[in-house]
Amino acid sequence: MKPPAIAAAIAWALVAWPASAGDTCKLTSLGTAQVASVRDGRTVLLVDGREVRLAGIEVTESSRAALQSFIGNHPFRLEALSADLDRYGRVVAFAFVGDGQQSLQQALLEQGQARVAARVGSRACAETLFAAERAARAGRRGLWADPNFALLTPESGARLRAERGHFTIIEGKVLSVRESGSTIYVNFGPRWTRDFSVIILRRNERIFKGAGLEPKRLEGHRIRVRGIVEQRRGPVIEADAPEQIEIADETNETKETMTRDTRQ
């Protein structure tokens, strides 16, 4: 017998993908497919021999059972931002069960069986995934009920150092934004040799601006950043994709102002 949360999520998989996201998250159909086996929480083998990795999510060991329950024996549709295979020869796509309009990624995220990855490929698509993740976190569903997966703060100190080399989500208020040479430093504390920072290469600044996210305007805002923690002089996450950064204190006015200013 399926756990109630998983059974409910299977029903939710038929809920429509929000119209606002559908208008901006542009996906190309790759046709329908039948699953031969579920390799892990985001990887499936198709009966035609192809391997599919679900785009835009990070999973845990427990995610495999949830994904298997969502898929069952149903065929599903594949839609992708690009038809290119990844370096392992896998199809990277969003998957939809039957005629459902909610992706399997959203279903996993809503049940707390996954987190939004650092790289989705489109900020517009990432926004829909962020909403599902926030709902699960607010409801303390799945992994969000486990304190080991709680959002870290820039002041986490030893915990941040322990996360070196691991995917992590950190939320805090930006103290300052500074440039040095070819790098933009988004600082969360006064001492860069000790405090957490997000680093953005200046050559990538236009990518962030194009997505309506101006790095230099992050100062004073509370943000949520995701990626692999590195230890340089202090703990850092290097952001090379706009979807790695969420404005956590964002209001409609804040969003409109930041977007308007980046387009001027």
N, C-alpha and C positions, 0 to 999 in steps of 0.2 A: 504494500500500500504506500502511495506517495505521501511524503510529509505535506501538511496543509499549505505551507508557504509555497512549496514548489508547485503543488496542484493549482493554487491560485495564480501563480505566475504563468502557467501554461495557458490559462484562460486569458490573462492580460496580454499574451502575445498576439491576440487578435485585435487589440485596441489600435486605433489609427495612429500613425506617425503624425505628430502635430503639424498642422498646415503651415505654420510659420517656418518650421524647420524644413519641411518639404519644399518650400519655395526657394530656399537658399542653399540647402545641402544637395548639391548636384551629383547624382549617382548614375552610372551607366549600367544597364542590364547585362548580365553575363549568362542569362538563361536559368533553367531549373536544374536541380541535381538531387541525387538520392545518396544518403549516407550509408557507407559500408561499416564504418566503425568510428567511435569517438576516441581520439588519441589522448587528449587532455582537455582542460576547460576552455580552450580556444582553438583547438586544432581537430579537424575531422578528415577522414579518408573517404573519398567518394567511390561509388561502384565503378566509375570509369577510370579509376587509378589516380586521379588528381588528389592533391592534398590542399586543404583550404585552412588558412589561418584567419580567424575573425579579427577584423581590423579594429584598432582603437581601444583595446582593453588589456589590462593586466589581470591575471587570475591566480587562484590558489589551488592547492591540491583538491579541496572540496568542490571546486567549480565543475569538475568533470561530471559528477553525478547529476548536478543541476542541468548542465548542457544536454546530457543524454535524455533527461526527462522532458526538456523542452522540445527536442527534436522528435523523440519517439521513432516511429516508422514513417513519418510524414516526409514527402519531398519538400524542398525549400528552394527559394529563389536566391540568386546571388546578384548583388549590385555592388559596384566598386567605383572608386574615384579614378582608378587607372586599371587598364587591362594587363599591365606589366606584372611579371612574377617577382617574388622577392629573391634574395640571393640563394635561398635554399630550394628554389623552384616551386614555391607554393603560391597558390592564388590567395590574394589578400582582399577580403571583401566583407561587406555587410550581408547578413543572411536573414531571410524572412520566411517563417514557417507558412506553408500553404499560401493562402491569399491574404495573410495578415499584413498589416502595415506597420507593426512595431518590430524592430530588428531584434534578433537574438541578443545582440549586445545590450540593448535597452532592457530586455527582460532580465538578463544576468545582473546588470547594474541595479535595477529597481529592487532586486531581492538581496542585494549586498553580497553577491557572489563574484563580483569583479570590481575593479577600479578603472577609471578612465586612464589610458596610457599617456605617456608624454607626447607621443606623436600620433595624431589621428589622420593628418593629411589635409584637413580643412578645418578652419576655426568654426565655420558655420555648422559643420557636422558635429564638431566637438561640443558646441553649445547644447545640443539635444542630449548628448551623453552626460554632460555635466549636470543637467537637470535631473536625470534619472539617478545619478550618484548622490546628489544632494538629498533627494527624497529618501533614499535608503539610509543615509547617514543620520538624517533627522529622526527617522524611525528606529534607529539602532538595529537595523536588520542585517542578518548574515555576519560578515566579517566586521561590520561596524559595532557589533556588540562585544567584540574582543578588544580590550585595551591595547593589545600589541599592534593594532592597526589604526589607533587613534591618530588624528593629525598631530604632527609635531609643531612646536613653536621654535622660532629662531633662538630662543633662550634655553633650548633643551640640553645644551652642553654635551655631557657624556653620551646621552642617547643619540644625538646627531652624529657624533664621532663613531658610534657603534654601527650606524647605518651606512657607513662608507661602502660604496660598491653596490648598494641596494636601491631599488626603486622606492621613493619616499614622497609623501605630500607634506609640505610645510606651509603653515599659514601665519602671517604676522604683518606688522605695519612697517612700511618702508621708511627708513630714517633719512636717507639721502640717495641721490643718483649722481655718480661721478664718471668722468671719462679719463682714461689714461692710455695713451697710445692708440692701439687698435681695439680697445676693449671698453665697454660700458659696464660699470659696476653698480648694481642695485643693492644698496647696503641696508642691513637691518640692525646694525649696531655701530658704535663709534670706532671700534678697533677691528680693522680688516684682517689683522693677524690672528684674531680669535673669534670674531663674530661671523655669523652666516651671511653670505652674499649670493646673489644671482648674477652671473656674468653673461653678457651678450656681446658677441663680436660686432664691431661697427659695420662690417660689410653685410650683416644680417639685419641691420636696423630698418632698412626699407621694407623688408618682409613684414616686420611687426607693424610699421606704419600703414602698410597696405591692408592689414587686417584690422585697422582701427585701434591699434594698441601702441601708443607712443611711449617708449621706455623712459624718456626724460620726464614725462608727466606722472610717473608712478609714485614720486615722492609724496609722502603723507597719506598714501592710500594703503588700506589693508588688502593684501593679495594672497592668493593661494598658488603655490608653484609646485610642479611635479617633475620628477626626473631622478637621475642617478646622483647620489651624493658623492662628491669627491673631496679629498682633504688636500688642500694646497697650503697656503699660509694659514687659512682658516677653512671651515667647511663651506663648500660651494655647490651649486647646481648650475651647469651651463645650459642656457636656453637658446636653442636655435630654431624653435618653432613657436609661433604665437600661442598655440593651444596649450603650451606648458604653463601659461600664466592666466589665472582667473582673477578678476577684480572682486574681492570678497565683500567690500563695503559698498558695492555698486548700486546706485539708484538710476532710474531712467535718465534723470538730469545729468548725472555724472557721465553715464555712457554716451549720451548725445553730445556733451561738451567735448569729451576726449576724441570722439570720432570726428566731429566737426573740425576741431583744431588740427588733426592730422591731415585733413584734406585741403587745408588752406595753403 
